[in-house]
Amino acid sequence: MTHRILLLTLLSSFLSFSSPIAFADTPPLPDEATLLDLLNSDAEKSEKAIACKQLAVVGSAAAAGALAELLEDPELASWSRIALAAIPGDEVDSVLIEALQKELEPRTKIGIANTLGKRKCRAAVEVLTATLEADNETLAESAAVSLGHIGGPAALVALQSTLNDAKSATVSSGAAEGLILIAEAQLRSGENDSAAAIYDSVGQADVPKPRVIESLRGSMLARGSDGVPLLIEQLKSNDWKRQGIALMTARELSGEGALASLMTAVDQVDGLKQALLVTAIAERDDPAAASMLVAKAKAGSKTVRVAAIEGLARIGKADSFPALLALAASDDSVIVATSLQTLASMNDDQLNRVIADQLDAATGNEKVVLLQVAAARRIDAVDSVKQAASSSDAAVRKAALKALGQIATMKEIPELISRVIEKQGQDGDAAMDALRATSIRMPDRDAVAEMLIGAADRASASDKQALLGIMTEMGGDKALAAMRDAAKSNDRELQDLATKFLGSWMTVDAGPVLMEIAKDNDHPFRIRALRGYLRIARQFLMNRGSRVRMAKQALAVADRDAEKRLILDVVERYPDKRMLEITLQIAKTPSMREDAIQVATKLVRILGGAPDTLQQFAKLWPQQSDLQIVSANYGADEMQKDVTQELATLKRIGPAVVIAKSYNATFGDPAPGIKKQLQVSYTVNGQSFETVFEEGQAVLLVPNQP
Amino acid sequence: MATNQTQATTSKPRRHFLKTAAAALAAPYFVPSRVLGAGDAVPPSDRITLAGIGIGRRGTYDLGCFLDQSDIQFLAVCDVKETQRRSIKAVADLRQGNTDCVMYRNYQDVLSREDVDAVLIATGPNWHGTMAAQAARAGKDIYCEKPCTKNIDESLELAAIMQRSGVVFQAGTQRRNLPHFAFACELAASGRLGKLKRVYAHPRGMTAKMSGWLPPEDAPPIEEVDWDTYLGPAAYRPFNKKFLDGFNFEKGGGLVGGGVLEWGSHCVDLCQLAANADSTAPVKYAPPVDGEIVCTYANGVELVLREKDWLPLGSCPVRFEGEDGWIETGDSGKFVISSNELLAGRKIEEIGGYPATFHVRDFLDCVKTRSQPAANAEAACYSHIACHAANIALYLGRELDFDTETTQFLNDAEANRLRSEAIRAPWRM
């Protein structure tokens, strides 16, 4: 097979950097024989490089020799190794081992050493051990780390020897890393004692500090609960790195008695260090630590108390509740706030029952706390909370009403309405808040709306306003219908309120109602309704057709420039060919012409230059202008092409130049693969202008560009 | 007395104690010397010291979020491009009111500085995983832009290195800490949508192709653009300035292009969080049908990467469907929900939106407490694995079964070979 045929075969499978090919077009990979033929040909390095990547997927032992030859080319060695690393089998191991013993560039040998390690090639231990003596420190370091990946007694001996007798910090760091990898493997297989010995040896060696920190972690982990004294020793030190690894290891330490040892050791440090350790213990997510946290939460340094209470949010259960309740009802605002937060977020459904059971009997501050927690956890304790809402204690009543807002159901809405309308009790505002919170939670909005509408009939003016406000937040058909009726009533005050609420309605179904009012020339708030309608067109999610329809309908009733400006805002925000017609309509208003032209120009530039769009656009310039192109350049950065002639000869529709195909097809491509611009200098009726168009934009040579 | 479903959730509450204390107390109770500082006016000696590596467009945004925090000090910028080094120094010096930001071309000079506590890595995706590994070996805490890895093996290795080194790692998947996305994930993860059935992510383009080699051009002087370092762990190719757009360069190692990894590292990541799958990944990956890749978790929940039928809620949308309800949200900060009941009395506007500083704050708090941040290495590892596995199914055009214990594909040698790719020496993970 000739080189060219090979190349074609490869190109069919190599997805080029600059032209992404969709998945469906992805051809199968070439077979190994084709790829090997290419490697053995005089093909370009770029082609051989890609062949290596493909051999990584389809290659076999048969490719080992050809790939090994490429290791001698510094530019292809990394590509070759991609394949060699991926192809399994002894043959590849052998060529890599052989190559490591050749006179190759140090970088290439470093890569080979790394790959042998990644392959966990036992047969390479001897050559890697010899490489520990290499003059190139990075090569020796790589050999050490690879020995660590491979492991085994011989590697261990070699690394220990190097650790104690390394000729540079780089190599000793590599040996330490290799030993840590071996110790890690031993730890995974339960050989804790020997792992601990290795970690200890690294920790005591003259190695860079990060290796010492890593070894400390291992020394603690390998000893399980017996590692706690070492952990505390690090935490007591004045070295943040040692403190840090102690705190991280406190979260990781496993084995029988590890948690118990940590909890016992907590008191060996104090202040902030104790708080951090308490947090670390909590983050082990073992509920067995809850009793220690409760004890720490009750007394001692406030720093530790806060950390302990926070920790109970993760692992506390119902049995931590009495202590937390007492803390939440205490005098210290920080302890109270933290305890309430913890009680609200503890993940134990039994706690809900405990709280519900205690609600009736509780009094005073404790009752307030229980109500707050019931609300935060949304515990179904409606009867008790309702009872509390009639308490003689104002603080209890207030907390109970707030809780009702979170837990009341449809059944309680009439009672909440009565409290609002008939001013039951002395807590009108709190009751209204509860009614609001309950109403907007209910899935059956229409049923709630009916109740609120009924209430509005007998409510005072201010309550009526609040009830309409709730319906606005709720939304739904019934609420909207009620709002429409209010807006179309003969009561000016009600019209005022309802149109305000409709203007802040949160769903698009208010659009038709607002349009109905906007069309009513006798309605005192028709302008407000139109603006509310345009708010929906500007801000809400809807399909394009609906938005175009809304803009058109708005234009039909807009008789002031201010609203026409809002319609242009809609056009600007949602470019669509159909919006252009609306812009042309607005341009017929003399005072809006400039604004409309600006928006139309922006719109058409974005939409591109389809002939029918340009025809429409040209209607904005009914009178012929003298348009002359002075110069035009197309390109990116310094890769520019003078396209003055080409541009000047293209067909024009009014001020628009028709570019039938792409910019590249029309002008040629001076900078392949790079986004380009077209820069045009031109005159209109003798006046000079200069404009830059992004590749693909419609070329509109108008006097005032947006 | 019966009980309602509680507002408490099955997912573990995050560590708030620094924030709670700082917010609730007149004086910060958790102020140690050095890195444990917090509060409004933190003296320079108590700030977390930060350096930036590879700070381009995205990195500049991240850096802005860091510079908004009172408890950091930005000490140094490292970039292979001279213009970028100068531009970031100017930004940092202006914001910090000094001229202290030091510029480096060689990242090792930054990592060897003992006075640097943490690094912001925002290089091109080609470098993310390798640089994070190097930084961890130097003992630095790490905020690393996404996609963090180039293949499955690298994802696992990155998580292992972070754990071994005892450093704090936060992937730049800031949406985990954006309130509206977090709310949506919480609804799904806590079971409030009922038994979870399907989670949807938007890949924004499905291609999987091999990275390539462009015609050689004259390379600029090394001080202007350090091409060798820019290439870094990527296989050698001669200089061509088109490669300097790091956004599209070698982001997937063996397989590049398309949004399955680029956007999936955000939206698949959110689906993983919603599905309580931070420590696992789907076990089945089907190639795309009608613009959808369907992946299936061991518990039957489906992860659907789909191109169309999204509500207009902004970029990076996700949708979670349970037996009792659903929620869909995106970068607009808005969401659409099956029932207002799920809002538990809150309004949509009360919940959502940017900025991404929450994510940076989470990272800095964890630097202080040594807790795991929201987008920790393990979570990032498995969400990236899901993306890489989907990309492999896309590339090979066949259904793949994945064993999450061994992290190997079952009965598919070719797929397994795409699990990893050797990187160029002298670099290593």
Interface residues (C-beta under 8 A of the other chain):
Chain A: F14 L15 S16 F17 S18 P20 I21 A22 F23 T26 K45 S46 A49 I50 K53 Q54 A56 V57 V58 P74 E75 L76 A77 S78 W79 R81 I82 L84 A85 A86 I87 P106 R107 T108 K109 I110 G111 N114 T115 K118 T138 S142 V145 E177 I180 E184 K209 P210 I213 E214 R217 W240 K241 G244 I245 L247 M248 T249 R251 E252 L272 A275 L276 T279 A280 E283 D285 K302 T303 V306 A307 E310 G311 A313 R314 S333 V334 A337 T338 Q341 A344 S345 M346 N347 D348 D349 L351 N352 R353 A356 D357 A376 R377 R378 I379 D380 A381 G405 Q406 I407 A437 I440 R441 M442 P443 E473 L541 G673 I674
Chain B: M1 A2 T3 N4 Q5 T6 Q7 A8 T9 T10 K12 P13 R15 H16 F17 T20 A21 A24 L25 Y29 F30 P32 R34 V35 L36 R137 A138 G139 Q163 R164 S165 G166 M206 T207 A208 K209 M210 S211 G212 W213 L214 A235 Y236 R237 P238 K242 G254 G257 G258 P287 P288 L311 P312 L313 S339 N340 E341 L343 A344 G345 K347 T369 R370 S371 Q372 L394 Y395 G397 E414 R417 L418 S420 E421 A422 I423 R424 A425 P426 R428
